């Protein structure tokens, strides 16, 4: 069987003793084809999960027609898994991330700003209410998240890193929710690019110039979109508008300096920069966690907020206890 009609899923979302409810396939390098790993009526066994855990590069697929059922499976069991001490932290991270990825993908397919905003707000609330149960470890988060440069992946990743910083800074639940939802929506001004297939940059001068203009304009365009939606908070608006401002005043769209930039926006700027460095792009591979952190440390207090950078650095270097 080829990969036609199949979509990839994170292997660690196949939780032991649970039924996924869809056929699952593995990629066989020797035959250049997929083989069935799990039937829809089977329960994931401990040995199956151990195999996936010991083979982190194993590609896992489900049929694209089963994607909705797979996301229902994640959403139904997520609160239970996050609250169970026996569930490894890396598994909690994988399931949480894939659940958010699925929700945002569905919202994006509806091509409705309102639905996208509603989804972002709901995801932010999930970080605030369920995140403390997961006890996320920064290194495991980075290792587990997807690292492609798609709109959805970047939104989810930025929200994760923003959560790590906000939690380290001691923000209360409501503030964490706003920060994470704002991080999910920070690039909404790029939404047209995100929904066009093949929207990556080409090598032509004209397309590069156009891309640069759109890059400079997207905080303002996103701010305009969010202003028209009910329920959007001041924090979410400012994150969208200010996430490319810099403490040294050389950012955009306004050129604000230091304390003129909202705390939440400074957090998102650091999270956004870290994911931008570590994600894979057509023109370059993503940096390692350590290499990206070295760049951020060099940029703190000029391009990036010193405290937010220090918090992410601590979260990315701390020793896991699980």
LUMDRENNU-624200 format. One line per field, with one value per residue (C-alpha): residue in three letters; y, x, z. Coordinates in steps of 0.001 Angstrom, whole numbers. Each point is the difference from the previous one (the first is absolute). Layout:
// residues N
res = c(ALA;...)
Y = c(Y;...)
X = c(X;...)
Z = c(Z;...)
END
This chain:
// residues 322
res = c(UNK;UNK;UNK;UNK;UNK;UNK;UNK;UNK;UNK;UNK;UNK;UNK;UNK;UNK;UNK;UNK;UNK;UNK;UNK;UNK;UNK;UNK;UNK;UNK;UNK;UNK;UNK;UNK;UNK;UNK;UNK;UNK;UNK;UNK;UNK;UNK;UNK;UNK;UNK;UNK;UNK;UNK;UNK;UNK;UNK;UNK;UNK;UNK;UNK;UNK;UNK;UNK;UNK;UNK;UNK;UNK;UNK;UNK;UNK;UNK;UNK;UNK;UNK;UNK;UNK;UNK;UNK;UNK;UNK;UNK;UNK;UNK;UNK;UNK;UNK;UNK;UNK;UNK;UNK;UNK;UNK;UNK;UNK;UNK;UNK;UNK;UNK;UNK;UNK;UNK;UNK;UNK;UNK;UNK;UNK;UNK;UNK;UNK;UNK;UNK;UNK;UNK;UNK;UNK;UNK;UNK;UNK;UNK;UNK;UNK;UNK;UNK;UNK;UNK;UNK;UNK;UNK;UNK;UNK;UNK;UNK;UNK;UNK;UNK;UNK;UNK;UNK;UNK;UNK;UNK;UNK;UNK;UNK;UNK;UNK;UNK;UNK;UNK;UNK;UNK;UNK;UNK;UNK;UNK;UNK;UNK;UNK;UNK;UNK;UNK;UNK;UNK;UNK;UNK;UNK;UNK;UNK;UNK;UNK;UNK;UNK;UNK;UNK;UNK;UNK;UNK;UNK;UNK;UNK;UNK;UNK;UNK;UNK;UNK;UNK;UNK;UNK;UNK;UNK;UNK;UNK;UNK;UNK;UNK;UNK;UNK;UNK;UNK;UNK;UNK;UNK;UNK;UNK;UNK;UNK;UNK;UNK;UNK;UNK;UNK;UNK;UNK;UNK;UNK;UNK;UNK;UNK;UNK;UNK;UNK;UNK;UNK;UNK;UNK;UNK;UNK;UNK;UNK;UNK;UNK;UNK;UNK;UNK;UNK;UNK;UNK;UNK;UNK;UNK;UNK;UNK;UNK;UNK;UNK;UNK;UNK;UNK;UNK;UNK;UNK;UNK;UNK;UNK;UNK;UNK;UNK;UNK;UNK;UNK;UNK;UNK;UNK;UNK;UNK;UNK;UNK;UNK;UNK;UNK;UNK;UNK;UNK;UNK;UNK;UNK;UNK;UNK;UNK;UNK;UNK;UNK;UNK;UNK;UNK;UNK;UNK;UNK;UNK;UNK;UNK;UNK;UNK;UNK;UNK;UNK;UNK;UNK;UNK;UNK;UNK;UNK;UNK;UNK;UNK;UNK;UNK;UNK;UNK;UNK;UNK;UNK;UNK;UNK;UNK;UNK;UNK;UNK;UNK;UNK;UNK;UNK;UNK;UNK;UNK;UNK;UNK;UNK;UNK;UNK;UNK;UNK;UNK)
Y = c(0;3469;3216;1159;831;-120;2710;-109;-10;190;-3570;813;815;-3752;-428;-3485;-1667;2339;-565;2610;-924;89;-2141;1045;-590;80;871;-2887;1327;-3339;-288;3745;-551;14;-2986;-224;361;225;-698;2342;-2508;-759;1435;1403;-2363;849;-1768;2089;3197;-1123;-640;3511;1558;-1710;965;3765;422;-2592;1488;-755;545;-198;347;3609;-981;-1021;3272;1285;-3230;208;3566;-1057;-2760;2558;2491;-2626;-1391;2983;1230;-3542;-586;3346;-745;-3485;-175;-3314;1624;1158;3757;-283;-1847;2724;2598;-1909;-514;3583;1415;-2221;868;3719;-631;-1808;2690;2818;-1942;-498;3685;1081;-2229;1879;3187;2062;2518;-322;-3783;398;2535;-2200;-2923;2055;1147;-3563;-1275;2743;-1054;-3589;1074;1852;-2785;-3185;1130;-103;-3665;-900;1582;638;-300;2472;-2438;-2616;2611;1005;-3616;-998;2883;16;2250;789;3607;-262;2602;-2532;-1522;3414;1184;-3073;66;3721;-508;-2857;2041;3001;-2253;-1161;3619;1202;-2878;672;3670;-1019;1407;-877;-2238;2765;1680;-3308;-620;3402;-354;-3461;884;3169;-2090;-2366;2978;2182;-635;244;2928;-2589;-2034;472;-1318;-2888;-1239;162;-3192;538;3350;-381;2593;-396;1336;2822;3602;958;-2767;678;3699;-802;-2489;2568;2564;-2497;-1020;3620;453;-3171;1317;2933;-2191;-2511;2750;1282;-3486;-624;3409;-1123;-3189;-121;-1353;940;1442;2871;-2482;-2058;3145;1312;-3336;11;3640;99;-3420;1455;3026;9;1442;1998;1749;-1583;-2150;520;1168;2968;-241;-144;-383;-2147;647;1519;-3596;-2044;-2840;-2570;1302;-341;-3593;-776;1656;-2363;-3060;1046;505;-3347;-1942;1983;-1105;-3662;-703;-1524;2281;-587;2232;-1362;-2717;842;707;-2281;1045;1018;1921;1914;877;1357;2353;1124;670;2186;1926;572;3612;1137;-2016;-1969;595;-1022;-1528;-1992;-1317;-1017;-1843;-1987;-741;-1412;-2061;-1403;-1003;-1296;-3670;-2072;-1836;-2280)
X = c(0;1309;-546;-2724;-3101;1966;1042;2758;-700;2316;934;-207;-3703;-621;-581;248;-3287;-2107;-1750;827;-3025;1795;2466;3614;2858;3785;2495;2283;3328;985;-3097;-669;-3608;-2295;-1118;-2944;1092;-3349;-3602;-2822;-1473;3316;1316;3532;2236;2952;2346;-1313;584;3453;925;-1100;1739;3284;-324;-669;576;-2639;-2596;-3590;-3105;-3769;-2465;-944;-3672;603;1584;-3155;-342;3647;-459;-3127;2086;2602;-2547;-2000;2932;2351;-1144;317;3476;1330;-1165;1524;3431;780;-234;3493;356;1196;-3213;-2087;1827;-544;-3716;-574;1866;-1744;-3386;716;1388;-3182;-2285;1832;180;-3773;-575;2329;-1813;-3239;1658;-1744;1869;-2696;450;3761;-220;-2423;2385;2986;-1841;-1103;3553;1291;-2505;1228;3550;-1158;-2198;1740;3626;772;-1040;2509;3067;1579;3759;1561;2403;-2718;-2336;2576;834;-3642;-1526;-152;2588;-1365;-675;-3758;-2362;-1604;3242;1568;-3105;-78;3745;54;-2865;1894;3174;-2042;-1669;3382;1112;-3291;-87;3611;-879;-2906;-2912;-3475;-2399;-1900;3229;1466;-3135;237;3729;-330;-3047;1739;3025;-2258;-1414;3110;442;-3665;959;1736;-3164;-255;3512;-706;-2984;1698;1740;3658;155;3675;2407;1551;3363;-1312;690;-3622;-1383;2620;-871;-3700;606;2009;-2774;-2580;2251;219;-3771;-1296;-71;-2171;-2184;-450;-866;-2695;-1486;-75;-1561;-3078;-494;-2006;1647;3558;1911;2480;2809;-821;-176;3333;1748;-1145;1008;3275;1660;2620;804;3486;1293;2616;-2681;944;-3101;-3253;-2696;554;3549;-932;2696;260;-2905;-2098;-415;-2566;1406;-2105;1306;3580;-713;-1461;2949;2438;-2194;-482;3727;925;-2422;1043;3595;-765;-2589;950;-204;526;3067;1618;-238;-1236;2508;460;-1485;3398;1052;-3295;324;3489;-1451;-2744;2497;2038;-3151;-1419;-488;449;-2329;-1597;-1151;2635;-2320;-2120;3148;1490;-3211;-15;3704;-697;-2939;2088;2922;-1712;351;-3155;-1197;-2396)
Z = c(0;-871;1956;-2398;2037;3258;2454;2596;3719;2988;1067;3709;-279;-173;3722;1575;976;-2156;-3311;-2650;-2106;-3355;-1915;609;-2451;287;-2719;-974;-1265;-1571;-2205;-428;981;3017;2046;2361;3610;1779;-1000;919;2473;1737;3250;50;1957;2224;-2425;-2909;1938;1129;-3641;-1002;2996;-910;-3688;89;-3752;-922;-2356;1023;-2148;74;-2863;-693;207;3634;1093;1683;2017;1019;1280;1900;1615;1123;1327;1875;1967;286;3468;1398;-1401;1187;3519;236;1625;-1725;-3428;-1113;-353;-3587;-880;1645;-2064;-3243;578;1122;-2997;-2539;1486;-466;-3479;-1007;1382;-1760;-3268;52;738;-2799;-2503;736;-1356;2651;2138;2644;254;78;2823;1940;-396;1139;3103;831;-418;2298;2642;-338;725;3111;1397;-1172;-340;3745;76;-2704;1672;-3405;-274;-2443;-1600;-461;-1449;-2599;-835;-318;-1984;-3792;-1610;-3433;-945;-530;1456;2365;1268;624;1860;2256;655;792;2460;1682;461;1152;2574;1321;445;1507;2473;1028;553;2231;-2007;1302;-1934;-1785;-1072;-1215;-2047;-1683;-664;-1550;-2081;-1170;-968;-1953;-1915;-288;-3740;-979;-2230;-2235;-389;-3772;-456;2341;-2012;-3399;-1064;-909;1778;878;-1354;-3454;-1044;-2176;1062;-448;2219;2690;25;210;2803;1955;-338;1195;2876;1154;-385;1697;3617;-1090;-2237;2811;2460;-2382;-351;3760;713;-1901;2032;3255;3122;-957;2958;169;652;-3100;-2129;1243;-527;-3611;-490;1941;-368;-2398;2159;1562;3290;-1925;-2073;-3334;-299;-1888;-643;2375;1391;3681;2658;3116;2434;-2786;-1191;1944;2146;-1892;-3328;1223;975;-3416;-1744;1718;-663;-3619;-543;1561;-2182;-3055;544;726;-2697;-3365;-3018;-3706;-23;3179;2662;3474;2763;2972;3338;1372;-3108;-54;3683;-607;-2620;2383;2791;-2359;-952;3469;998;-3614;-2228;2847;3560;2535;2611;-2482;-1694;3342;928;-3240;411;3472;-1225;-2864;2212;3125;904;-385;3105;-1885)
END
